Amino acid sequence: MSQHASYGIDAPGAVRANIILGVVFAGIAIAAAAWPISAWIVGIATFLAALCFFYGAVMLWSSLVGKKRLRERLVAALALRGDEQVLDAGCGRGLALIACAKKLTTGKATGIDLWAAKDQSNNSPASTLANAAAEGVAGRVAVETGDITKLPFADASFDAIISMIVIHNIPSQAGRDLALRELVRVLRPGGRMVIYDLLHTGRYEQVLRDTGMTVEVLSRNYLWLLPSRSLLARKP
């Protein structure tokens, strides 16, 4: 039987919670409608059930469809020739990592992650390598376990860097700033970096400019119904 790549669900606990709450509120609405209880209880419970199911559906669509469409635009913005060393910072199960590897011939794509299952379902190095094998790029992919605030790579190790929906998971601004500076550190002069993330991208742009990078906004999005942007940065 042929194996197919599977890139998982982002924030699976939140998706599960929305579905469970939707079922609970729907049950309350149905029970309330069967008894002589005030209509406003039925209305509120119905509204909350619909809201939970709606946001759960939005989260699933963003993980399974929207993120893949965005990935294609980000990888295209890197304009890979094929011989580069590419880093996916916070690679998860390899959605962007493997897309970059498909553009390579003599180059290599390296992914690094802490493999937190709360951020992505069934997140592990084994899952990423299995996806790389399923997509036919196992020989052009490597994975590392590590923290992007202290990357285990020498200065100027990579020609291109991609990071999708990762840096916001670092809880402090100081930590996020440090991660961005680490990405700049390991990027070679003349290299390109694309970052897509939620909520804090204005600060990212500022930090990258402060390091001497030139930065442009590629797109503005509302995946997961949260304000988000894609940035393209170039190192002189």
ZANU-664129 format. One record per atom (N, C-alpha, C): residue in one letter; x, y, z. Coordinates in pm, whole numbers, padded with zeros to 5 digits, always signed. Each point is the difference from the previous one (the first is absolute). Layout:
! residues N
aXYZ;...
***
This chain:
! residues 236
m+00085-00119+00000;m-00085+00119+00000;m+00088+00124+00000;s-00026+00096-00088;s+00080+00121-00007;s-00030+00089+00120;q+00105+00070+00043;q-00013+00088+00115;q-00029+00141-00047;h-00085+00071+00071;h-00032+00138-00035;h+00046+00091+00112;a+00051+00118-00037;a+00043+00097+00100;a-00121+00055+00075;s+00019+00022+00129;s-00106+00057+00083;s+00064+00105+00090;y-00051+00124-00009;y+00066+00110+00069;y-00069+00045+00128;g-00101-00073+00043;g-00056+00023+00131;g-00089+00123+00012;i-00049+00021+00120;i-00091+00110+00035;i+00072+00092+00098;d-00003+00129-00028;d+00059+00096+00092;d-00092+00019+00121;a+00062+00020+00117;a-00073+00018+00126;a-00113-00102+00014;p+00032-00130-00005;p-00107-00102+00002;p-00085+00006+00126;g+00058+00041+00113;g-00080+00010+00122;g-00109+00105-00011;a+00032+00112-00066;a-00100+00105-00018;a-00111-00044-00095;v+00038-00072-00106;v-00101-00053-00093;v-00092-00096+00074;r+00059-00091+00077;r-00079-00098+00074;r-00092+00068+00101;a+00051+00103+00067;a-00081+00071+00099;a-00120+00068-00064;n+00019+00059-00116;n-00111+00066-00069;n-00108-00101-00040;i+00042-00115-00049;i-00097-00102-00040;i-00076-00053+00121;i+00073-00028+00108;i-00066-00051+00121;i-00098+00102+00057;l+00043+00126+00007;l-00089+00104+00051;l-00122+00018-00089;g+00022-00010-00132;g-00112+00010-00092;g-00103-00109+00025;v+00047-00122+00023;v-00090-00112+00030;v-00074+00024+00130;v+00073+00049+00101;v-00063+00026+00131;v-00109+00105-00013;f+00032+00112-00066;f-00100+00107-00013;f-00118-00044-00087;a+00029-00080-00104;a-00110-00051-00082;a-00091-00090+00083;g+00060-00082+00087;g-00079-00086+00087;g-00087+00080+00096;i+00057+00109+00053;i-00078+00086+00090;i-00118+00062-00075;a+00027+00047-00123;a-00108+00061-00079;a-00111-00099-00028;i+00036-00123-00035;i-00101-00102-00031;i-00080-00035+00126;a+00072-00016+00113;a-00068-00034+00125;a-00092+00113+00045;a+00048+00124-00013;a-00082+00113+00041;a-00124+00015-00086;a+00013-00030-00130;a-00114+00012-00091;a-00108-00103+00031;a+00039-00111+00063;a-00097-00106+00030;a-00076+00024+00130;w+00040+00104+00073;w-00063+00029+00128;w-00052+00143+00000;p-00094+00028+00086;p-00055+00137+00005;p+00099+00097+00066;i+00111+00023-00068;i+00105+00089+00050;i+00003+00123-00089;s+00043+00111+00055;s+00003+00126-00074;s+00070-00016-00135;a-00059+00062-00100;a+00054-00010-00135;a+00140+00059-00010;w+00032+00097+00087;w+00132+00063-00010;w+00112-00099+00033;i-00028-00098+00085;i+00100-00103+00031;i+00029-00083-00126;v-00107-00037-00069;v+00017-00075-00125;v+00080+00083-00099;g-00035+00129-00011;g+00068+00087-00096;g+00147+00016+00030;i+00032+00024+00127;i+00141+00019+00037;i+00080-00128-00022;a-00056-00113+00041;a+00071-00127-00016;a+00021-00032-00148;t-00103+00028-00082;t+00012-00024-00144;t+00109+00089-00060;f+00000+00126+00040;f+00101+00094-00050;f+00141-00046+00037;l+00019-00039+00127;l+00133-00044+00044;l+00043-00128-00071;a-00093-00092-00022;a+00033-00123-00073;a+00045+00034-00142;a-00075+00088-00067;a+00036+00038-00137;a+00136+00069-00003;l+00027+00086+00099;l+00127+00070+00006;l+00117-00096+00017;c-00014-00096+00089;c+00107-00099+00023;c+00023-00085-00124;f-00107-00049-00063;f+00015-00081-00120;f+00063+00082-00113;f-00041+00126-00011;f+00055+00087-00105;f+00150+00019+00019;y+00042+00034+00122;y+00143+00026+00019;y+00081-00129-00011;g-00057-00113+00044;g+00069-00127-00021;g+00021-00029-00148;a-00103+00031-00082;a+00011-00020-00144;a+00104+00094-00061;v+00003+00126+00049;v+00100+00095-00048;v+00141-00049+00030;m+00020-00051+00121;m+00132-00050+00038;m+00042-00118-00086;l-00094-00090-00028;l+00032-00115-00085;l+00032+00046-00142;w-00080+00092-00055;w+00025+00049-00136;w+00137+00068-00008;s+00032+00081+00101;s+00128+00071-00001;s+00117-00098+00003;s-00012-00107+00079;s+00107-00100+00009;s+00013-00084-00126;l-00115-00041-00056;l+00001-00099-00108;l+00000+00061-00140;v-00047+00123-00014;v-00011+00062-00133;v+00073+00133-00006;g-00040+00094+00087;g+00055+00134-00008;g+00150+00005+00016;k+00054-00075+00095;k+00144+00001+00025;k+00078-00057-00118;k-00056-00099-00067;k+00069-00057-00116;k+00007+00100-00114;r-00107+00074-00022;r+00001+00101-00105;r+00103+00108+00030;l+00006+00041+00125;l+00096+00103+00039;l+00142-00052-00014;r+00023-00126+00037;r+00132-00062-00011;r+00056+00012-00141;e-00085-00020-00101;e+00047+00007-00138;e+00052+00140-00033;r-00069+00103+00049;r+00044+00137-00027;r+00130+00033+00072;l+00014-00050+00122;l+00123+00026+00075;l+00121-00068-00064;v-00016-00125-00038;v+00111-00071-00063;v+00038+00066-00133;a-00100+00044-00076;a+00028+00069-00126;a+00080+00128+00025;a-00030+00070+00111;a+00071+00124+00030;a+00147-00022+00031;l+00036-00121+00043;l+00142-00029+00025;l+00080-00011-00130;a-00068-00025-00112;a+00065-00007-00132;a+00121-00093+00002;l-00020-00122+00045;l+00110-00095+00014;l+00052-00045-00136;r+00133-00007-00012;r+00063-00048-00124;r+00008-00153-00003;g+00023-00059+00119;g+00012-00144+00009;g+00123-00047+00074;d+00098+00089+00018;d+00125-00042+00065;d+00015+00056+00141;e-00107+00057+00054;e+00009+00068+00129;e-00006-00095+00120;q+00050+00053+00110;q-00025-00057+00132;q-00115+00080+00060;v-00112-00068+00030;v-00121+00066+00045;v-00033-00045+00142;l-00041+00095+00083;l-00044-00032+00137;l-00149+00029+00013;d-00074-00096+00055;d-00138+00022+00041;d+00000+00008+00152;a-00020+00120+00053;a+00006+00024+00144;a-00136-00028+00062;g-00010-00111+00072;g-00128-00045+00053;g-00076-00078-00105;c+00062-00106-00050;c-00049-00067-00121;c-00125-00085+00022;g-00027-00038+00127;g-00114-00089+00021;g+00012-00126-00085;r-00108-00041-00062;r+00001-00124-00078;r+00045+00020-00144;g+00053+00120-00028;g+00073+00017-00126;g-00073+00066-00114;l-00109+00069+00026;l-00077+00060-00108;l+00087+00092-00088;a+00069+00096+00062;a+00085+00092-00076;a+00135-00065-00031;l+00051-00076+00091;l+00130-00067-00018;l+00001-00084-00126;i-00101-00080-00017;i-00007-00092-00114;i-00026+00076-00130;a-00080+00106+00007;a-00022+00082-00120;a+00130+00063-00047;c+00083+00043+00096;c+00132+00054-00038;c+00088-00110-00059;a-00001-00118+00063;a+00083-00110-00049;a-00034-00037-00144;k-00127+00013-00037;k-00041-00032-00137;k+00059+00096-00102;k+00043+00118+00045;k+00061+00098-00090;k+00151-00020-00013;l+00055-00091+00081;l+00145-00017+00006;l+00047-00116-00088;t+00124+00013-00044;t+00064-00107-00077;t+00122-00049+00077;t+00101+00088+00013;t+00120-00036+00077;t-00004+00058+00141;g-00100+00081+00030;g-00011+00061+00132;g-00065-00091+00102;k-00018+00053+00120;k-00062-00078+00107;k-00088+00091+00084;a-00111-00055+00048;a-00093+00072+00088;a+00008-00061+00139;t+00030+00083+00098;t+00011-00045+00139;t-00113+00060+00080;g-00069-00083+00076;g-00107+00048+00087;g+00041-00015+00145;i-00039+00098+00081;i+00026-00009+00144;i-00130+00029+00074;d-00023-00072+00110;d-00124+00015+00074;d+00019-00056+00141;l-00088+00043+00090;l-00006-00059+00133;l-00105-00110+00007;w-00075-00019-00109;w-00095-00110-00017;w-00109+00000+00106;a-00059+00117+00026;a-00108+00011+00098;a-00132-00045-00063;a-00060-00104+00057;a-00125-00054-00054;a-00117+00097+00020;k+00011+00091+00097;k-00108+00097+00020;k-00008+00100-00116;d+00113+00020-00069;d+00002+00094-00113;d-00042-00067-00130;q+00025-00131-00012;q-00038-00072-00121;q-00020-00147+00036;s-00106-00059-00054;s-00031-00138+00036;s+00108-00096-00047;n+00033-00097+00087;n+00098-00105-00030;n+00132+00056-00051;n+00043+00109+00061;n+00123+00068-00042;n+00121-00078+00048;s+00087-00043-00092;s+00119-00075+00038;s+00095-00006-00118;p+00131-00021+00027;p+00095-00016-00110;p-00038-00117-00093;a-00049-00108+00060;a-00037-00116-00081;a-00111+00033-00099;s-00099+00080+00045;s-00110+00038-00089;s+00052+00086-00116;t+00093+00090+00030;t+00055+00087-00104;t+00079-00080-00101;l+00084-00090+00047;l+00080-00082-00091;l-00089-00094-00082;a-00107-00050+00062;a-00094-00084-00076;a-00067+00080-00110;n-00036+00125+00027;n-00060+00085-00103;n+00100+00028-00111;a+00126+00023+00037;a+00103+00024-00102;a+00016-00121-00091;a-00004-00118+00060;a+00009-00123-00081;a-00121-00014-00091;a-00119+00029+00054;a-00123-00011-00080;a+00000+00096-00117;e+00063+00117+00019;e+00005+00101-00105;e+00122-00016-00091;g+00083-00101+00026;g+00112-00030-00088;g+00121+00089+00017;v+00017+00064+00118;v+00112+00092+00019;v+00083-00037+00124;a-00008-00125+00043;a+00069-00039+00123;a+00150+00030-00006;g+00061-00013-00115;g+00143+00024-00014;g+00039+00146+00006;r-00097+00088-00006;r+00030+00144+00002;r-00051+00068+00127;v-00038-00081+00100;v-00058+00054+00123;v+00074-00055+00122;a+00025+00089+00096;a+00054-00041+00131;a-00080+00072+00107;v-00010-00062+00118;v-00071+00064+00111;v+00089+00002+00124;e-00020+00105+00079;e+00073+00019+00125;e-00101+00031+00110;t+00037-00035+00123;t-00079+00041+00115;t+00071+00117+00066;g-00069+00112+00013;g+00065+00115+00058;g-00093+00120+00011;d+00048+00099+00071;d-00073+00122+00033;d+00046+00110-00096;i-00095+00068-00065;i+00040+00102-00097;i+00053+00127+00068;t-00008+00010+00132;t+00063+00113+00067;t+00149-00024+00025;k+00046-00122-00025;k+00143-00033+00013;k+00031-00111-00101;l+00005+00040-00125;l+00016-00096-00108;l+00137-00068+00005;p+00005-00131-00020;p+00126-00075+00007;p+00076+00001-00133;f+00005+00116-00066;f+00065+00011-00130;f+00099+00116+00003;a+00105-00013-00079;a+00100+00106-00009;a-00057+00122-00072;d+00066+00113+00018;d-00038+00121-00072;d-00001-00028-00150;a-00094+00063-00070;a-00006-00005-00147;a-00002-00143-00054;s-00082-00086+00062;s-00010-00140-00043;s-00099-00022-00114;f-00094+00093-00020;f-00112-00025-00092;f-00016+00112-00102;d-00038-00042-00120;d-00026+00096-00108;d-00142+00055+00007;a-00091-00075+00059;a-00141+00040+00006;a-00062-00058+00126;i-00097+00074+00056;i-00068-00043+00122;i-00149+00023-00018;i-00079-00095+00048;i-00145+00015+00002;i-00050-00033+00140;s-00103+00070+00045;s-00061-00029+00130;s-00147+00034-00008;m-00085-00098+00030;m-00144+00018-00010;m-00069-00026+00133;i-00067+00099+00054;i-00088-00012+00116;i+00073-00065+00117;v+00118+00056+00032;v+00085-00060+00103;v+00039+00100+00107;i+00052+00114-00040;i+00066+00091+00094;i-00098+00051+00106;h-00128+00013-00035;h-00099+00049+00099;h-00015-00095+00118;n+00041-00127-00017;n-00009-00095+00111;n+00100+00030+00111;i+00101+00081-00028;i+00095+00041+00104;i-00070+00103+00088;p-00011-00022+00130;p-00091+00081+00082;p+00043+00145+00022;s+00129+00030-00004;s+00044+00136+00032;s+00050+00073-00125;q-00014+00133+00003;q+00052+00080-00110;q+00151-00015-00010;a+00068-00003+00114;a+00146-00016-00001;a+00039-00132-00069;g-00075-00106+00027;g+00028-00129-00062;g-00024+00004-00150;r-00109+00064-00041;r-00029+00010-00143;r+00107+00083-00072;d+00042+00109+00064;d+00106+00083-00059;d+00129-00082-00014;l+00031-00080+00100;l+00121-00081-00003;l-00007-00102-00113;a-00116-00061-00019;a-00016-00098-00108;a+00023+00066-00136;l-00053+00119-00020;l+00020+00070-00127;l+00147+00031-00022;r+00070+00043+00104;r+00142+00031-00015;r+00081-00126-00028;e-00044-00113+00057;e+00066-00127-00029;e-00018-00038-00148;l-00120+00022-00052;l-00022-00030-00142;l+00088+00087-00088;v+00013+00126+00035;v+00088+00089-00077;v+00145-00047+00011;r+00040-00043+00117;r+00138-00045+00022;r+00038-00116-00091;v-00090-00098-00014;v+00036-00119-00077;v-00026+00016-00151;l-00054+00115-00040;l-00025+00026-00142;l+00125+00062-00063;r+00036-00051-00117;r+00118+00051-00070;r-00027+00137-00062;p+00103+00083-00015;p-00018+00126-00074;p-00058-00026-00138;g-00098+00080-00038;g-00070-00021-00126;g-00116-00097+00010;g-00021-00059+00119;g-00106-00098+00018;g-00136+00064+00018;r-00103-00083-00014;r-00139+00045+00012;r-00070-00079+00109;m-00092+00068+00067;m-00076-00062+00108;m-00147+00037-00016;v-00089-00100+00010;v-00143+00029+00001;v-00058-00048+00133;i-00083+00084+00059;i-00063-00030+00128;i-00149+00027-00013;y-00081-00098+00039;y-00143+00022+00013;y-00039-00028+00144;d-00068+00095+00062;d-00039-00022+00139;d-00119+00088+00036;l-00048-00024+00122;l-00119+00067+00052;l+00039+00109+00099;l-00073+00108+00002;l-00005+00096+00110;l+00120+00093+00015;h+00122-00051-00005;h+00116+00081+00039;h+00086+00045-00118;t-00049-00008-00121;t+00088+00019-00115;t+00051+00142-00016;g-00071+00099+00054;g+00052+00136-00003;g+00131+00010+00077;r+00005-00065+00115;r+00123-00004+00078;r+00109-00077-00074;y-00036-00111-00066;y+00099-00076-00076;y+00066+00089-00104;e-00082+00076-00071;e+00052+00088-00104;e+00101+00099+00058;q-00033+00056+00115;q+00088+00095+00064;q+00133-00064+00039;v-00007-00118+00062;v+00122-00068+00045;v+00087-00036-00120;l-00059-00051-00106;l+00078-00036-00118;l+00066+00122-00062;r-00071+00110-00007;r+00060+00123-00054;r+00115+00048+00088;d-00016-00015+00131;d+00106+00042+00092;d+00128-00081-00018;t-00012-00123-00050;t+00119-00082-00025;t+00063+00031-00135;g-00060+00089-00077;g+00055+00036-00131;g-00068-00068-00117;m-00102-00081+00027;m-00073-00067-00108;m-00092+00100-00071;t-00022-00021-00128;t-00106+00071-00070;t-00124-00087+00004;v-00114+00061+00027;v-00123-00078+00025;v-00114+00056-00083;e-00079-00090-00058;e-00123+00040-00067;e-00114-00092+00043;v-00120+00054+00000;v-00118-00078+00035;v-00051-00069-00127;l-00004-00132+00004;l-00049-00077-00116;l-00151-00004-00005;s-00063-00020+00115;s-00146-00012+00002;s-00053+00019+00140;r-00128+00033+00008;r-00073+00005+00126;r-00111-00104-00005;n-00018-00075+00107;n-00095-00110+00001;n-00078-00003+00129;y-00104-00084+00003;y-00078-00020+00121;y-00026-00149+00021;l+00103-00083-00022;l-00015-00140+00035;l-00027-00011+00149;w-00082-00098+00039;w-00043-00016+00139;w-00076+00126+00049;l-00042+00085-00093;l-00070+00126+00030;l+00085+00094+00084;l+00131-00015-00007;l+00092+00086+00073;l+00081+00083-00099;p+00028+00126+00032;p+00080+00082-00091;p+00140-00057-00013;s+00046-00017-00122;s+00130-00061-00024;s+00061+00057-00128;r+00132-00009-00010;r+00070+00053-00117;r+00114-00092-00040;s+00036+00009-00128;s+00118-00067-00053;s+00106+00106-00027;l+00122-00025+00046;l+00110+00092-00020;l+00109-00065-00083;l+00060+00075-00090;l+00118-00043-00074;l+00115+00091+00040;a+00108-00059+00053;a+00116+00078+00043;a+00124-00046-00075;r+00084+00096-00035;r+00125-00029-00071;r+00117+00050+00082;k+00107-00080+00002;k+00119+00037+00075;k+00104+00059-00095;p+00048+00117+00029;p+00099+00063-00091;p+00126-00085-00016;
***
